[in-house]
Amino acid sequence: MAIQTMQTTEIRSEIRTFIVSTFLFGRSEELQDDASLFGNVIDSTGSIELVMFLQDRFAITVEDDEVATPENFASLKNVTAYVERKLKSKA
């Protein structure tokens, strides 16, 4: 499946799997869609890892100012919506 045609659930699932395996050591019950990622799940180094994953997996470019915008990276739900917007802008 082409990256640009991925559905919301597929994008969310891939991001969730990465976060759970990388930062929560497989404890998926600790990650809620609306829960804050920064400070609770991901630290500053982790944010770099997340950005690298998103750029590699979804072939998008994440700008520095986009990471600092809470609407983009505050929660799993926000990250999913951000990736969707980036993919739609490439289509």
C-alpha positions in Angstrom: 0.0 0.0 0.0 1.3 3.4 -0.9 2.1 5.6 2.1 -0.1 8.4 0.9 -3.2 6.2 0.9 -2.8 4.8 4.4 -5.9 5.0 6.6 -5.9 6.8 10.0 -6.1 3.4 11.8 -3.0 2.1 10.0 -1.0 5.3 10.7 -2.1 5.3 14.4 -1.3 1.6 14.7 2.3 2.0 13.3 3.0 5.0 15.5 1.6 3.3 18.6 3.6 0.1 18.0 6.8 2.2 17.7 6.1 4.2 20.8 5.1 1.1 22.9 8.1 -0.9 21.8 10.7 1.9 22.0 9.6 3.8 25.1 7.2 1.6 27.1 9.0 -1.7 26.8 5.9 -3.4 25.4 3.4 -2.1 28.0 0.8 -0.9 25.6 -1.8 -0.4 28.3 0.2 2.6 29.5 -0.4 4.5 26.2 -3.7 6.3 25.8 -4.6 8.1 22.6 -5.2 11.5 24.3 -2.5 11.2 27.0 0.4 13.6 27.0 3.5 12.0 25.4 6.2 14.5 26.5 7.3 14.2 30.0 5.2 11.1 30.6 6.3 8.7 27.8 8.9 10.5 25.8 11.8 12.8 26.9 13.8 15.2 24.7 16.0 12.4 23.3 12.9 10.3 22.6 11.4 13.1 20.6 14.3 12.9 18.2 13.8 9.2 17.9 10.1 9.7 17.2 10.8 12.3 14.5 13.3 10.0 12.8 10.8 7.2 12.8 8.1 9.4 11.3 10.4 10.7 8.6 11.7 7.3 7.7 8.5 5.3 7.9 6.1 7.8 6.3 8.6 9.6 4.0 7.8 13.0 5.4 9.9 16.0 6.5 9.4 17.2 10.1 10.5 20.8 10.6 11.9 21.9 14.0 9.1 24.3 14.6 6.5 21.6 13.9 7.9 19.5 16.8 7.6 22.4 19.2 3.9 22.9 18.3 1.7 21.0 20.8 -1.0 20.4 18.3 1.4 18.2 16.4 3.1 16.1 19.0 1.2 16.3 22.3 -0.4 12.9 22.1 -0.7 9.8 20.0 -3.9 11.2 18.5 -2.1 14.5 17.7 0.9 12.7 16.1 -1.5 10.6 14.0 -3.4 13.7 12.7 -0.1 15.5 12.0 1.2 12.6 9.9 -2.1 12.5 8.0 -1.9 16.2 7.2 1.7 15.8 6.0 0.8 12.8 3.8 -2.2 14.7 2.3 0.0 17.7 1.5 2.3 15.4 -0.5 -0.5 13.8 -2.5 
